[in-house]
């Protein structure tokens, strides 16, 4: 990957030791600046990334606000932070200096993706998808693995600012990783060093999960894994959550950018927020699918997933889970009433009920907020009859929204 600009290193008292790791990785050019000159250096150097010495950096909050306003995404990595970090400052422990170049490369890939999306948005038609102006952490989902005494407190601390999927075993965690979009992993207590080592080794060998933020709450393991965003954070649950949040927010940004790029590539047929079809594309495909099923005598069923009207996050999470798990022959869309309607092609009523139950089961694993409120969709399924049209099928589906699949 070609470097997009110089790397700005901010420190007092001469070049810091972590700069050697960048030179060994041949990441040039490198520009040095003192903390007193940090703001002006960002303006004049136009860096692709910033690495800051975290010791005694009382100007860090001001620098972070300046960096947050820049586009495309400008990574800010703070080495050995002395205290709590701003939301967009990524922590890095110097004891893992061999991972610094990999951490920086992973962040620069997200910067490159952001630049590509911004360029494509500027070049596309007036109705092209847009990037939502919201905190990416609100869209993030973290996988919390553990079964020790700290698990409930960690769940509450993480749930304050993002969705939480809990797993009491490594097997359950592997299932969640396969079934849904995860923006980070927090590995808590309750597992032997051998089990954790095996889990981390599998993650490092799988390209799908290698760049995931992974936070270990114990320092029992030596961090010798090819995982660029692995951090060891020991302390109170609130401290662990605060240190994990910047890395998870960065991954959530990457997920958001990827969805937007897919929507652009689909010529506006996909909703960039959910990955499902846009409403107009869904209506058109539903008419075609109904006509084809009636003509050929095939099966077709349709399901409606209704969410709590006041829970926007649950609606988006549910839609994204459905988008990820749908069969290639099925399609769906977020409706104007905030429900999600899914068409199951070649599925009778019984098969459609089974698929709907499985989708609902995955959704119920997500928790949000202090009270661990879960996604609890109500589901209704109807099947196509010989007298139906696309309009009458939708009327039967939405006419009695109170009945649900148990």
C-alpha positions as CSV (number, residue, x, y, z in Angstrom):
1,X,0.0,0.0,0.0
2,X,1.4,3.4,-1.0
3,X,1.8,5.8,1.9
4,X,-0.5,8.8,1.5
5,X,1.6,11.4,3.2
6,X,4.2,11.8,6.0
7,X,3.9,10.4,9.5
8,X,3.9,13.1,12.1
9,X,5.6,12.1,15.4
10,X,4.8,14.4,18.4
11,X,7.0,14.2,21.5
12,X,9.1,16.3,23.8
13,X,12.7,15.6,24.6
14,X,14.0,14.3,21.3
15,X,12.9,11.5,19.0
16,X,11.0,8.8,21.0
17,X,12.0,5.2,21.0
18,X,8.9,4.1,19.1
19,X,10.1,6.0,16.0
20,X,12.7,3.2,15.5
21,X,9.9,0.7,14.8
22,X,8.6,2.8,12.0
23,X,12.1,3.3,10.5
24,X,12.6,-0.5,10.6
25,X,9.4,-1.0,8.8
26,X,10.5,1.6,6.2
27,X,7.6,3.9,6.8
28,X,8.9,7.2,5.4
29,X,8.9,10.2,5.5
30,X,8.7,10.8,9.2
31,X,8.4,14.4,10.5
32,X,9.1,15.3,14.2
33,X,7.4,18.0,16.2
34,X,7.2,19.1,19.8
35,X,3.9,19.3,21.6
36,X,4.0,23.0,21.6
37,X,4.0,23.0,17.8
38,X,1.6,20.1,17.3
39,X,-1.4,22.2,16.0
40,X,0.7,24.1,13.4
41,X,2.5,20.9,12.4
42,X,-0.7,19.2,11.5
43,X,-1.7,22.2,9.3
44,X,1.5,22.5,7.5
45,X,2.7,18.9,7.2
46,X,-0.7,17.5,6.1
47,X,0.2,14.1,7.6
48,X,-1.3,10.7,6.8
49,X,-1.1,9.7,10.4
50,X,0.0,11.1,13.8
51,X,1.8,9.2,16.5
52,X,2.0,11.1,19.8
53,X,3.9,10.4,23.0
54,X,1.3,10.1,25.7
55,X,3.4,11.1,28.6
56,X,2.4,14.5,29.9
57,X,0.5,15.5,26.8
58,X,-1.9,18.0,28.3
59,X,-2.5,19.4,24.7
60,X,-3.8,16.1,23.5
61,X,-7.5,17.1,23.8
62,X,-7.0,20.1,21.6
63,X,-5.0,18.1,19.0
64,X,-7.7,15.4,19.0
65,X,-10.4,18.0,18.2
66,X,-8.3,19.3,15.3
67,X,-7.7,15.9,13.9
68,X,-11.4,14.9,14.2
69,X,-12.4,17.7,11.8
70,X,-10.1,16.5,9.0
71,X,-11.2,14.4,6.0
72,X,-10.3,11.8,5.0
73,X,-9.9,10.0,8.3
74,X,-6.6,10.9,10.0
75,X,-5.4,8.3,12.5
76,X,-4.2,9.6,15.9
77,X,-2.2,6.9,17.9
78,X,-1.1,7.8,21.4
79,X,1.8,5.7,22.7
80,X,1.6,4.8,26.4
81,X,-1.1,7.2,27.3
82,X,-0.9,8.6,30.8
83,X,-4.7,8.9,31.4
84,X,-8.0,8.8,29.7
85,X,-7.9,9.5,25.9
86,X,-10.1,11.6,23.7
87,X,-12.6,9.5,21.7
88,X,-10.7,9.5,18.5
89,X,-7.2,8.8,20.0
90,X,-6.1,5.2,19.7
91,X,-4.0,3.8,22.6
92,X,-0.9,1.8,22.0
93,X,1.3,0.1,24.6
94,X,5.0,0.5,23.8
95,X,5.8,-2.9,25.1
96,X,4.2,-4.2,21.9
97,X,6.5,-2.1,19.7
98,X,6.8,-4.9,17.1
99,X,3.1,-4.4,16.4
100,X,3.2,-0.6,15.9
101,X,3.9,-0.7,12.1
102,X,1.0,-3.2,11.7
103,X,-1.3,-1.0,13.8
104,X,-0.4,2.0,11.6
105,X,-0.9,0.1,8.4
106,X,-4.3,-1.0,9.5
107,X,-5.3,2.6,10.2
108,X,-3.9,3.8,7.0
109,X,-6.0,1.3,5.1
110,X,-9.1,2.8,6.6
111,X,-7.9,6.3,5.6
112,X,-7.5,5.1,2.1
113,X,-11.0,3.6,2.1
114,X,-12.4,6.8,3.4
115,X,-10.7,8.8,0.6
116,X,-12.0,6.4,-2.0
117,X,-15.6,6.7,-0.7
118,X,-15.4,10.5,-0.6
119,X,-14.0,10.6,-4.2
120,X,-16.8,8.2,-5.4
121,X,-19.5,10.2,-3.7
122,X,-18.2,13.4,-5.3
123,X,-18.2,11.7,-8.8
124,X,-21.5,9.9,-8.6
125,X,-25.0,11.2,-9.5
126,X,-27.0,13.6,-7.3
127,X,-28.9,10.7,-5.6
128,X,-25.8,8.9,-4.5
129,X,-25.6,7.5,-0.9
130,X,-24.2,9.8,1.7
131,X,-22.1,9.2,4.8
132,X,-24.2,9.7,7.9
133,X,-23.0,12.4,10.3
134,X,-23.2,10.3,13.4
135,X,-20.8,8.9,15.9
136,X,-19.7,5.5,14.6
137,X,-19.6,4.1,18.1
138,X,-23.4,4.2,18.1
139,X,-23.4,1.7,15.3
140,X,-20.7,-0.5,16.8
141,X,-21.2,-3.9,18.2
142,X,-18.7,-5.5,20.5
143,X,-18.4,-9.2,21.4
144,X,-17.8,-9.7,25.1
145,X,-16.5,-13.1,26.0
146,X,-16.2,-14.2,29.6
147,X,-17.8,-15.9,32.5
148,X,-16.0,-14.4,35.5
149,X,-17.2,-12.0,38.2
150,X,-16.3,-8.9,36.1
151,X,-18.5,-10.0,33.2
152,X,-21.7,-8.1,34.3
153,X,-19.8,-4.9,35.0
154,X,-18.0,-5.1,31.7
155,X,-21.3,-5.6,29.9
156,X,-22.8,-2.5,31.5
157,X,-19.7,-0.4,30.9
158,X,-19.5,-1.3,27.2
159,X,-23.2,-1.1,26.8
160,X,-23.2,2.5,27.7
161,X,-21.9,3.5,24.3
162,X,-22.3,0.5,21.9
163,X,-24.2,-2.7,21.3
164,X,-22.9,-5.8,23.2
165,X,-23.1,-9.4,22.2
166,X,-22.3,-11.7,25.1
167,X,-20.7,-15.2,24.9
168,X,-19.9,-17.5,27.8
169,X,-17.8,-19.8,25.7
170,X,-15.4,-19.7,22.8
171,X,-17.7,-21.9,20.8
172,X,-20.6,-19.3,21.2
173,X,-18.2,-16.5,20.3
174,X,-17.2,-18.3,17.1
175,X,-20.8,-18.6,16.1
176,X,-21.4,-14.8,16.7
177,X,-18.4,-14.0,14.6
178,X,-19.7,-16.1,11.7
179,X,-23.3,-14.8,11.9
180,X,-23.0,-11.0,12.4
181,X,-20.9,-7.9,12.0
182,X,-18.6,-7.5,15.0
183,X,-16.5,-4.4,15.5
184,X,-14.4,-5.6,18.4
185,X,-13.8,-8.3,20.9
186,X,-13.3,-8.0,24.7
187,X,-11.9,-11.2,26.1
188,X,-12.6,-11.3,29.9
189,X,-12.0,-13.8,32.7
190,X,-12.9,-17.4,33.0
191,X,-10.7,-19.1,30.4
192,X,-7.3,-20.8,30.7
193,X,-4.3,-19.5,29.0
194,X,-4.3,-22.4,26.6
195,X,-7.9,-21.7,25.5
196,X,-7.2,-18.0,25.0
197,X,-4.0,-18.8,23.1
198,X,-5.9,-21.1,20.7
199,X,-8.6,-18.6,20.2
200,X,-6.2,-15.8,19.4
201,X,-4.2,-18.0,17.1
202,X,-7.3,-18.9,15.1
203,X,-8.2,-15.2,14.8
204,X,-4.7,-14.3,13.6
205,X,-4.9,-16.9,10.9
206,X,-8.3,-15.8,9.5
207,X,-8.2,-12.7,7.2
208,X,-11.8,-11.9,8.1
209,X,-10.9,-11.3,11.8
210,X,-7.2,-10.4,11.8
211,X,-7.8,-6.6,11.9
212,X,-10.5,-6.7,14.6
213,X,-9.8,-4.7,17.7
214,X,-9.2,-7.3,20.5
215,X,-8.8,-6.2,24.1
216,X,-7.5,-8.7,26.6
217,X,-8.3,-7.9,30.2
218,X,-5.5,-10.1,31.6
219,X,-1.8,-9.9,30.9
220,X,-1.2,-13.7,31.3
221,X,-0.4,-14.1,27.6
222,X,2.6,-12.7,25.7
223,X,1.2,-10.6,22.9
224,X,3.0,-12.6,20.1
225,X,0.2,-12.7,17.6
226,X,-0.2,-11.3,14.2
227,X,-3.1,-9.1,15.3
228,X,-2.4,-5.4,14.7
229,X,-5.2,-4.1,16.9
230,X,-4.6,-6.4,19.9
231,X,-4.4,-4.5,23.2
232,X,-3.9,-5.6,26.8
233,X,-5.9,-3.4,29.2
234,X,-6.0,-4.3,32.9
235,X,-8.1,-2.4,35.3
236,X,-11.7,-1.5,36.2
237,X,-14.5,-2.2,33.7
238,X,-15.0,1.5,33.0
239,X,-11.3,1.9,32.2
240,X,-11.3,-1.1,29.9
241,X,-14.3,0.2,28.1
242,X,-12.8,3.6,27.6
243,X,-9.5,2.2,26.3
244,X,-11.4,-0.2,23.9
245,X,-13.8,2.4,22.5
246,X,-11.4,4.3,20.1
247,X,-10.3,1.1,18.4
248,X,-13.8,-0.2,18.1
249,X,-15.0,3.2,16.8
250,X,-12.3,3.0,14.1
251,X,-13.5,-0.4,13.0
252,X,-17.1,0.8,13.0
253,X,-16.0,3.6,10.6
254,X,-14.5,1.0,8.3
255,X,-17.7,-1.0,8.4
256,X,-19.8,2.1,7.6
257,X,-17.5,3.1,4.7
258,X,-17.6,-0.5,3.3
259,X,-21.5,-0.4,3.3
260,X,-21.5,3.0,1.6
261,X,-19.1,1.8,-1.1
262,X,-21.2,-1.3,-1.8
263,X,-24.3,1.0,-2.1
264,X,-22.4,3.1,-4.7
265,X,-21.3,0.0,-6.6
266,X,-24.9,-1.2,-6.7
267,X,-26.0,2.0,-8.5
268,X,-28.2,3.0,-5.6
269,X,-30.1,-0.2,-5.3
270,X,-28.8,-0.9,-1.8
271,X,-29.4,1.1,1.4
272,X,-26.1,2.2,2.7
273,X,-27.3,2.1,6.3
274,X,-28.6,-1.5,6.3
275,X,-27.2,-3.3,3.3
276,X,-30.7,-4.3,2.3
277,X,-32.5,-3.1,-0.8
278,X,-33.8,0.4,-1.1
279,X,-37.5,0.7,-0.8
280,X,-38.1,1.4,-4.5
281,X,-35.8,-1.6,-5.6
282,X,-37.6,-3.8,-3.1
283,X,-41.1,-2.9,-4.4
284,X,-39.9,-3.6,-8.0
285,X,-38.3,-6.9,-7.1
286,X,-41.4,-8.0,-5.1
287,X,-43.7,-7.5,-8.1
288,X,-41.4,-9.5,-10.3
289,X,-41.0,-12.3,-7.7
290,X,-44.7,-12.6,-7.2
291,X,-45.5,-12.8,-10.9
292,X,-42.8,-15.4,-11.4
293,X,-44.0,-17.5,-8.5
294,X,-47.6,-17.4,-9.7
295,X,-46.6,-18.2,-13.3
296,X,-44.3,-21.1,-12.4
297,X,-46.3,-22.4,-9.4
298,X,-43.4,-21.8,-7.0
299,X,-43.5,-21.1,-3.3
300,X,-43.0,-17.6,-1.9
301,X,-43.4,-16.3,1.6
302,X,-42.9,-12.9,3.2
303,X,-42.0,-11.9,6.7
304,X,-42.3,-8.6,8.6
305,X,-40.0,-7.9,11.6
306,X,-41.4,-5.1,13.7
307,X,-39.1,-3.3,16.3
308,X,-39.7,-1.0,19.2
309,X,-40.6,2.3,17.5
310,X,-38.5,4.3,19.9
311,X,-35.3,2.2,19.5
312,X,-33.6,3.3,16.4
313,X,-30.4,1.3,17.2
314,X,-32.4,-1.9,17.5
315,X,-34.0,-1.3,14.1
316,X,-30.7,-0.8,12.4
317,X,-29.0,-3.7,14.2
318,X,-31.9,-6.0,13.2
319,X,-31.8,-4.9,9.6
320,X,-28.0,-5.4,9.4
321,X,-28.3,-8.9,10.9
322,X,-31.0,-9.8,8.4
323,X,-28.9,-8.4,5.6
324,X,-25.9,-10.5,6.6
325,X,-27.8,-13.8,7.1
326,X,-30.2,-13.7,4.2
327,X,-30.0,-16.5,1.6
328,X,-28.8,-15.3,-1.8
329,X,-32.2,-16.0,-3.2
330,X,-34.0,-13.8,-0.7
331,X,-34.2,-10.0,-0.4
332,X,-35.6,-7.4,2.0
333,X,-35.9,-3.7,2.8
334,X,-36.4,-1.3,5.7
335,X,-40.0,0.0,5.3
336,X,-41.4,3.5,6.0
337,X,-42.9,2.3,9.3
338,X,-39.4,1.2,10.5
339,X,-40.2,-2.5,10.1
340,X,-38.1,-4.9,8.0
341,X,-39.9,-6.9,5.3
342,X,-38.1,-10.0,3.9
343,X,-39.1,-12.1,0.9
344,X,-38.3,-15.8,1.1
345,X,-38.3,-17.2,-2.4
346,X,-39.0,-20.9,-2.8
347,X,-40.1,-21.2,0.8
348,X,-43.5,-22.4,2.0
349,X,-45.1,-21.1,5.2
350,X,-43.4,-23.7,7.5
351,X,-39.9,-23.1,6.0
352,X,-40.4,-19.3,6.3
353,X,-41.4,-19.6,9.9
354,X,-38.2,-21.5,10.6
355,X,-36.0,-19.0,8.9
356,X,-37.7,-16.1,10.7
357,X,-37.3,-17.7,14.1
358,X,-33.5,-18.2,13.4
359,X,-33.1,-14.6,12.4
360,X,-35.0,-13.4,15.5
361,X,-32.9,-15.7,17.7
362,X,-29.7,-14.1,16.5
363,X,-31.1,-10.6,17.1
364,X,-32.0,-11.4,20.7
365,X,-28.3,-11.9,21.6
366,X,-27.6,-8.1,21.3
367,X,-27.9,-5.9,24.4
368,X,-27.9,-2.1,24.6
369,X,-27.5,0.3,27.4
370,X,-27.5,0.3,31.2
371,X,-30.5,-2.0,31.5
372,X,-29.3,-4.4,28.9
373,X,-32.3,-3.9,26.7
374,X,-32.4,-6.5,24.0
375,X,-33.7,-6.5,20.4
376,X,-37.1,-8.2,20.6
377,X,-38.7,-8.1,17.2
378,X,-42.3,-9.2,16.7
379,X,-42.6,-11.3,13.5
380,X,-45.4,-12.1,11.2
381,X,-45.2,-14.5,8.2
382,X,-47.6,-15.0,5.3
383,X,-47.3,-17.1,2.2
384,X,-48.4,-16.4,-1.4
385,X,-51.8,-17.8,-2.6
386,X,-53.1,-18.1,-6.1
387,X,-55.3,-15.0,-5.6
388,X,-52.5,-12.7,-4.4
389,X,-50.7,-9.8,-6.1
390,X,-47.7,-8.0,-4.6
391,X,-50.1,-5.4,-3.2
392,X,-52.5,-7.8,-1.6
393,X,-49.6,-9.9,-0.1
394,X,-48.2,-6.8,1.6
395,X,-51.7,-5.8,2.8
396,X,-52.2,-9.2,4.4
397,X,-48.7,-9.0,6.0
398,X,-49.1,-5.5,7.4
399,X,-52.8,-5.5,8.2
400,X,-52.4,-7.4,11.5
401,X,-49.0,-6.4,12.8
402,X,-49.9,-7.5,16.4
403,X,-49.7,-11.2,15.7
404,X,-46.2,-12.6,16.0
405,X,-44.3,-15.8,15.6
406,X,-43.5,-17.2,19.0
